[in-house]
Amino acid sequence: MLLDPQIAPFRDVFQTYELLAYLSYRVPKLGFCCTELPTSRRYPKGEVPTKISSFRGNLSELLVLFKACFGAYNPA
């Protein structure tokens, strides 16, 4: 899947979280078998460590998701 030219994940267009959204949308759409694996996150007590700010960060992630769904990251 990583070598498929219809996916081409090794491109400079992926700078932040774009690759995560792109692969989650594009890979199953192309018919590859995808399986979700359960995971758990364990945070230390107190404030949850995150690099994504509440409003601006989430809005940025939403825009990346929309771009992925509308083909903005698809190879030419």
Sequence and secondary structure as in RCSB ss.txt:
>XXXX:A:sequence
MLLDPQIAPFRDVFQTYELLAYLSYRVPKLGFCCTELPTSRRYPKGEVPTKISSFRGNLSELLVLFKACFGAYNP
A
>XXXX:A:secstr
 TT TTT   STT  SSHHHHHHHHHHHHTT             SSS   SS TTHHHHHHHHHHHHHHTTTTS 
 
